[in-house]
């Protein structure tokens, strides 16, 4: 057991501890970080967001895609590059902080329906309380369309419901 009487090390200077945010990535940097399979999927996902005027918030590694619901941002998904802990993937924003269940007055049955529809596509897999699409291979046009159609359904659901 150590006590305050024991000195560990010889350094006499106390270093100042600081904290801060990591710099945010840009869309160009994000796309450059992707492999060929990721570029094909994420370029279409980001194009979808642009066409639907869905706000993208860039972080230090990836992004969140949001619906602007009466001035409140509701996360619909997150995108991550290959060098992140989540690998090259799209994670849903159904349950977590900032997403559907935390900001929208939605029944469990509607959330379950969205979950089952996504899972039923065959491209989503469970990731704790969320779902994910891991882009670790070439996706067919049909698979990319399944992802975009499900995102469209989630956007429509959020728009049709009230905030909490």
C-alpha positions as CSV (number, residue, x, y, z in Angstrom):
1,X,0.0,0.0,0.0
2,X,1.4,3.4,-1.0
3,X,1.1,6.4,1.3
4,X,1.6,10.1,0.7
5,X,5.1,9.8,2.3
6,X,6.4,7.8,-0.7
7,X,7.7,9.6,-3.7
8,X,7.5,7.8,-7.0
9,X,9.8,9.1,-9.7
10,X,12.2,12.1,-9.7
11,X,10.3,14.7,-11.7
12,X,9.9,17.9,-9.7
13,X,7.9,19.9,-12.2
14,X,4.2,19.5,-12.3
15,X,2.9,19.5,-15.8
16,X,-0.2,21.3,-16.7
17,X,-3.0,19.0,-17.9
18,X,-5.1,20.4,-20.7
19,X,-8.0,19.0,-22.6
20,X,-9.6,19.9,-25.9
21,X,-11.4,18.5,-28.9
22,X,-9.8,16.6,-31.7
23,X,-9.9,18.4,-35.0
24,X,-13.0,17.6,-37.1
25,X,-12.6,15.7,-40.3
26,X,-13.8,17.0,-43.7
27,X,-15.9,15.1,-46.2
28,X,-12.9,15.0,-48.6
29,X,-10.7,13.6,-45.8
30,X,-13.3,11.0,-44.9
31,X,-13.7,9.8,-48.5
32,X,-9.9,9.6,-48.9
33,X,-9.7,7.4,-45.8
34,X,-12.2,4.8,-47.3
35,X,-11.2,1.8,-49.3
36,X,-12.9,1.2,-52.7
37,X,-15.9,-0.6,-51.2
38,X,-16.4,2.1,-48.7
39,X,-16.2,4.9,-51.3
40,X,-18.9,3.3,-53.4
41,X,-21.3,3.0,-50.4
42,X,-20.5,6.3,-48.6
43,X,-20.5,8.5,-51.7
44,X,-24.1,7.4,-52.2
45,X,-25.0,7.8,-48.6
46,X,-23.6,11.3,-48.5
47,X,-25.3,12.1,-51.8
48,X,-28.6,10.9,-50.3
49,X,-28.0,13.3,-47.4
50,X,-27.3,16.2,-49.7
51,X,-30.4,15.5,-51.9
52,X,-32.7,15.2,-48.8
53,X,-31.0,18.3,-47.2
54,X,-30.1,16.2,-44.1
55,X,-27.5,17.9,-41.9
56,X,-24.2,16.1,-41.6
57,X,-22.1,16.8,-38.4
58,X,-18.4,15.9,-38.9
59,X,-16.5,14.5,-36.0
60,X,-12.8,13.6,-35.5
61,X,-13.2,10.3,-37.4
62,X,-16.6,10.2,-39.1
63,X,-20.0,11.8,-39.2
64,X,-23.6,11.7,-38.0
65,X,-26.4,12.2,-40.4
66,X,-29.4,14.0,-38.9
67,X,-33.0,15.1,-39.5
68,X,-33.7,18.7,-38.6
69,X,-37.0,18.3,-36.7
70,X,-38.3,21.8,-35.7
71,X,-34.7,23.0,-35.1
72,X,-33.7,19.9,-33.2
73,X,-31.1,17.5,-34.8
74,X,-32.2,13.9,-34.6
75,X,-29.5,11.4,-35.5
76,X,-30.4,8.8,-38.1
77,X,-27.0,7.2,-38.6
78,X,-23.3,7.5,-38.1
79,X,-20.6,6.8,-40.7
80,X,-17.1,5.5,-39.7
81,X,-13.9,5.0,-41.8
82,X,-11.8,1.8,-41.8
83,X,-9.3,3.1,-39.2
84,X,-11.9,3.8,-36.5
85,X,-12.8,1.4,-33.7
86,X,-16.1,0.7,-35.5
87,X,-14.3,-0.2,-38.7
88,X,-15.8,1.0,-42.1
89,X,-19.5,1.0,-41.2
90,X,-22.8,2.7,-40.9
91,X,-24.4,2.6,-37.4
92,X,-28.1,3.3,-36.8
93,X,-29.3,6.1,-34.5
94,X,-32.4,4.3,-33.2
95,X,-31.7,4.0,-29.5
96,X,-28.6,6.0,-28.5
97,X,-28.3,9.5,-27.3
98,X,-29.5,12.0,-29.9
99,X,-31.4,9.4,-31.9
100,X,-35.0,8.3,-32.5
101,X,-35.9,7.1,-29.0
102,X,-34.2,9.9,-27.2
103,X,-35.8,12.8,-29.1
104,X,-38.9,11.5,-30.8
105,X,-42.2,10.5,-29.2
106,X,-42.2,7.0,-30.8
107,X,-43.8,3.8,-29.6
108,X,-41.7,0.7,-29.0
109,X,-43.7,-1.0,-31.8
110,X,-42.6,1.6,-34.4
111,X,-39.0,1.2,-33.3
112,X,-39.3,-2.6,-33.4
113,X,-40.8,-2.4,-36.9
114,X,-37.9,-0.2,-38.1
115,X,-35.4,-2.6,-36.5
116,X,-37.0,-5.7,-38.1
117,X,-37.2,-4.1,-41.5
118,X,-33.5,-3.1,-41.4
119,X,-32.4,-6.5,-40.0
120,X,-34.6,-8.2,-42.7
121,X,-32.6,-6.7,-45.5
122,X,-29.7,-9.0,-44.7
123,X,-27.1,-6.2,-44.7
124,X,-27.7,-4.9,-41.1
125,X,-26.4,-6.8,-38.1
126,X,-26.9,-6.3,-34.4
127,X,-24.5,-4.0,-32.6
128,X,-25.6,-3.8,-29.0
129,X,-28.8,-1.8,-29.0
130,X,-28.2,-0.5,-32.5
131,X,-27.7,-2.0,-35.9
132,X,-24.7,-1.7,-38.2
133,X,-23.8,-2.2,-41.8
134,X,-20.1,-3.2,-42.0
135,X,-18.7,-2.3,-45.4
136,X,-16.0,-4.9,-45.6
137,X,-16.8,-6.1,-49.2
138,X,-18.2,-4.8,-52.5
139,X,-21.9,-4.0,-52.0
140,X,-24.3,-4.6,-54.9
141,X,-26.4,-1.7,-56.2
142,X,-29.4,-3.5,-54.7
143,X,-27.7,-3.7,-51.3
144,X,-26.9,0.0,-51.4
145,X,-30.5,0.7,-52.4
146,X,-31.8,-1.3,-49.5
147,X,-29.6,0.8,-47.1
148,X,-30.8,4.1,-48.7
149,X,-34.5,3.0,-48.7
150,X,-34.3,2.1,-45.0
151,X,-32.7,5.5,-44.2
152,X,-35.5,7.1,-46.2
153,X,-38.1,5.3,-44.1
154,X,-36.4,6.4,-40.9
155,X,-36.4,10.0,-42.1
156,X,-40.1,9.8,-43.0
157,X,-40.9,8.3,-39.6
158,X,-39.1,11.0,-37.7
159,X,-40.8,13.7,-39.8
160,X,-44.2,12.2,-39.2
161,X,-43.9,12.0,-35.4
162,X,-43.6,14.7,-32.7
163,X,-40.6,15.6,-30.6
164,X,-40.6,14.5,-27.0
